[in-house]
Amino acid sequence: MSKSCNRQTGWTLVELVVVMSIAALLTALAVPSFRDQFTRTRLTTHSSTLLSSLLLARSEAIKRNVRVALCKSADGRTCITSGAWEQGWLVFVDKNNDASRAESEPIVMVVGPLSGAFKLVGNSSIANYVSYSPSGATQFTSGAFQAGTFTLCDGESSSGLARKIVINATGRARITQVGANVCA
């Protein structure tokens, strides 16, 4: 007669605790990296949205041969001068050249508020609006050239990243990556 051994296999409690500890450690190390990657992605998305709005305003001004403006807007219908750009903006045909949308002026694009704790601020020359002339150059309502820089920062992240959207005197806009120290 042969003896059969009914041996059970499996994990001991000690082995299970060790595996769970290693898994928890790896997860704890990976979470900040995922958070920073998510912040970088949203930073890129928001800056690209603003850049495409500026490019659209410029191309519509050239195409329609009229002034087209981009202004801060909390409701997607009217321009405002309070608050910062993260509350949203609109692109509209500025028939009366005042950089403030009248009811009869057509809206080209509306962008709602930015997600998260992002802050988007324009320097003094573009604090409230950016206006493109029919030639595609940026101009104040007075006719003087308008150039400026938007700064996009994440108020909650320690990623050390920020973006600047720079508009030059001819109306061309570009994105540059900068450190978050510009946000302080």
C-alpha positions in Angstrom: 0.0 0.0 0.0 1.2 3.4 -0.8 0.8 6.3 1.5 -0.8 9.3 0.1 0.1 12.6 1.5 -2.7 15.2 1.6 -0.5 18.2 1.6 -2.1 21.6 1.3 -0.4 24.4 -0.5 -0.9 28.2 -0.3 0.4 31.4 1.2 1.4 31.7 4.8 0.2 34.8 6.7 3.8 36.1 6.8 4.2 35.8 3.0 0.9 37.5 2.4 1.8 40.4 4.7 5.2 40.9 2.9 3.5 40.9 -0.5 0.9 43.4 0.6 3.6 45.6 2.2 5.6 45.7 -1.1 2.4 46.4 -3.1 1.5 49.3 -0.8 5.0 50.7 -1.0 5.0 50.6 -4.8 1.6 52.2 -4.9 2.7 55.0 -2.6 5.7 55.7 -4.8 3.6 55.8 -8.0 0.7 58.0 -6.9 2.7 61.3 -6.9 4.0 60.5 -10.3 0.5 59.9 -11.7 -0.7 63.2 -10.1 2.1 65.2 -11.7 1.5 63.6 -15.0 -2.2 64.4 -14.7 -1.4 68.0 -13.9 1.0 68.2 -16.8 -1.7 66.9 -19.1 -4.3 69.4 -17.9 -1.7 72.2 -18.1 -1.0 71.3 -21.7 -4.7 71.0 -22.5 -5.6 74.4 -21.0 -2.7 76.2 -22.6 -3.5 74.6 -26.0 -7.1 75.7 -25.7 -6.1 79.3 -25.1 -3.6 79.2 -28.0 -6.2 77.8 -30.4 -8.7 80.5 -29.3 -6.1 83.1 -30.1 -5.3 81.5 -33.4 -9.0 81.3 -34.2 -9.6 85.0 -33.3 -6.6 86.0 -35.5 -7.7 83.9 -38.5 -11.3 85.1 -38.2 -10.2 88.7 -38.2 -8.2 88.2 -41.4 -10.9 86.1 -43.1 -13.8 88.4 -42.2 -11.7 91.6 -42.6 -13.1 92.9 -39.3 -11.8 93.3 -35.7 -12.2 90.0 -33.7 -11.7 90.1 -30.0 -11.2 87.6 -27.2 -12.4 88.7 -23.7 -12.9 87.2 -20.2 -16.5 85.9 -19.8 -18.1 84.1 -16.9 -21.4 83.5 -18.7 -20.3 83.0 -22.3 -22.3 86.0 -23.6 -20.8 89.1 -22.1 -17.3 90.5 -21.5 -16.2 91.3 -18.0 -13.3 93.1 -16.5 -13.3 91.5 -13.0 -11.5 88.3 -12.1 -9.0 86.4 -14.1 -9.1 84.4 -17.3 -9.7 81.0 -15.7 -13.4 81.7 -15.4 -13.7 81.4 -19.2 -13.6 83.5 -22.3 -15.3 84.2 -25.6 -14.2 85.0 -29.1 -16.5 87.4 -30.9 -16.7 89.7 -34.0 -16.1 93.2 -32.6 -18.0 95.4 -35.1 -17.9 98.5 -33.0 -14.2 98.1 -32.1 -14.7 98.5 -28.3 -13.5 95.1 -27.1 -16.8 94.5 -25.3 -19.4 92.3 -26.9 -22.7 94.0 -27.9 -25.8 91.8 -28.3 -25.7 92.2 -32.1 -22.0 91.0 -32.4 -21.7 87.3 -33.3 -19.9 84.9 -31.0 -17.3 82.7 -32.7 -16.3 80.6 -29.8 -17.0 80.1 -26.1 -14.7 78.5 -23.6 -16.0 77.7 -20.1 -14.1 77.8 -16.8 -10.8 75.9 -16.5 -11.0 72.7 -14.5 -9.1 72.3 -11.2 -7.3 75.0 -9.3 -5.7 76.5 -12.4 -5.0 80.2 -12.5 -4.8 82.1 -15.8 -3.7 85.7 -15.7 -2.9 88.1 -18.5 -0.3 90.9 -17.8 -1.5 94.5 -17.9 -1.8 94.9 -21.6 -4.0 91.8 -22.0 -5.6 91.8 -18.6 -9.2 92.1 -20.0 -9.1 91.4 -23.8 -7.0 90.6 -26.8 -8.1 92.2 -30.0 -7.1 91.3 -33.6 -7.3 93.8 -36.5 -8.2 92.7 -40.0 -4.4 92.4 -40.7 -4.0 89.8 -38.0 -2.0 92.1 -35.7 -3.1 92.6 -32.1 -4.3 96.1 -31.3 -5.8 98.0 -28.4 -9.1 99.8 -29.2 -7.1 103.0 -29.4 -5.2 101.5 -32.4 -1.8 101.0 -30.6 -0.2 97.6 -30.9 -1.0 95.1 -28.2 1.3 92.4 -27.0 1.4 90.5 -23.8 1.8 87.3 -21.8 -0.7 85.0 -20.2 0.6 82.9 -17.3 -1.1 79.6 -16.5 -0.4 78.0 -13.1 -1.8 75.1 -11.1 -2.5 76.3 -7.6 -2.5 72.9 -6.0 0.4 71.1 -7.6 4.0 70.9 -6.5 5.1 69.8 -10.0 7.0 73.0 -10.6 5.5 73.5 -14.0 3.7 76.5 -15.5 3.0 77.7 -19.0 3.3 81.2 -20.6 1.3 82.0 -23.7 3.2 84.9 -25.3 1.6 87.2 -27.9 4.1 89.3 -29.9 3.5 92.7 -31.6 2.4 91.1 -34.8 -0.3 89.0 -33.1 1.4 85.6 -33.2 1.0 83.5 -30.1 3.2 80.8 -28.8 3.4 78.6 -25.6 6.5 78.4 -23.5 7.1 76.0 -20.6 8.4 77.8 -17.4 8.9 76.9 -13.8 6.1 77.5 -11.3 8.2 80.1 -9.6 6.6 82.6 -12.0 3.3 81.9 -10.3 4.3 83.1 -6.9 
